[in-house]
Amino acid sequence: MKSNRALFAAVTIFSAACSFAQSPAASGDRTFAEFDAFIAARDRQMRSESWRTTPSAKRERITFASAEQIATQGERILAEFPSDPRRWEAIRAMVSARRAFDGADAAARQTAWEKRVAELCTLTLAAADASPAAIEAAAGHEVMTHAFRSTRTPDLPRALRALERLADKVPASNRREVLESVYLDALKTDEAAYVARLQQLGRDNDKGVVTLAKNRLNTLALKTTPVELKFPDLDGREIDLAKYRGKVVLLDFWATWCAPCMVDFWATWCVPCIEGIPKLKTLYARYHDQGLEIVNISVDNANARPALEKLVAKLEIPWPQFFDGEAHATEYAVRYGVQPIPHVLLAGPDGKIVAVNPTPEKLEAEIKRLLKL
């Protein structure tokens, strides 16, 4: 509640600042200071513990309201201060803004906004003076728009150009590893290009990117050997995938925190671990009797066990859950190059991996093929 009031106050102050900035006497310093204060308040709100428990409808209202403020004042900043280096924070926020449109002209306004964001991304990635944060946001938007597994507008060359610009201008960005993983998932249909990209990334100067490439190459090699996982699940049952030979096994890497939209460009691209469980339950109900097994592998940290147990019970998940409390250092996640989550591996009756992060349609088709249905 306190953080909600803080954000409301920030919106009120920001709105007043917008009016104030209309005055010829208003200074650029005041305009940028008020804009920065609003962004800081928004970020604190969305990173707060209370945000996780706020009803989704209310989260959306707050998110959309702040996005409208960002879009309106961002355009004013660009018009009035076209060469001020501080404008890049406004552009970063605009690119990351999650807007919603309604009314008879909603589709046209949505299209216009998407076009505007694309223009801002192109401008940012081409500019010599763009800030690292703006470049990260623009590259993130480009990759997630044109290479994410559910994208409406796939354009891998465009996504690659954004990644190359990010690597050139912000080589130590902690977003490179995740964005490269998204791009690699989209590139997998061309195995030669996929392997070539992995080999190129293996020579990168960023350790995280190098590790990603190494793990992905290891995963390719694992396609020639059966998956070997052995662990006690949350109920204490001993699970050994060697005993699942002859069955089709779906490994789903997930976490309890992998549901709400996050701040920045993730505000548009939510990570759907929990939202994907009902779809897996549907597959399980359809094909379990024919030989499909599912195993969840949690990458939660050590203190998340109660939350995981509660979530599993709430979702009524019938298959085994692996949990060791080692977060992203989980042995199996490292072994199979998991990044980002959710991350799905499908193993055939011989235990060998046959698909990595397939689309929902391809996943079911592969299950039916392997089960000879």
Buried (B, 14 or more C-beta within 10 A) or exposed (E): EEBBEBBBEBBEBBBEBBEBBEEEEBEBEBBBEBBBBBBEBBBBBBEBEEBEEBEEEEBBEBBBBBBEBBBBBBEBBBEEBEEBEBBBBBBBBBBBBBBBBEEEEEEEBBEEBBEBBBEBBBBBBEBEEBBBBBBBBBBBBBBBBBBBEEBEEEBBEBBBBBBEBBBEBBEEBEBBBBBBBBBBBBBBEEEEEBBEBBEEBBEBEBEBBBBBBBBBBEBBEBBEEBBEBEBEBBEEEEBEBEEBEEBBBBBBBBBBBBBBBBBBBBBBBBBBBBEBBEEBBEBBEBBBEEBBBBBBBBBBBEEBBEEBBEBBEEEEBEBBBBBBBBBBEBEBBBBBBBBBBBBBBBBBBEBEBBBBBBEBEEBBEBBBEBBEE
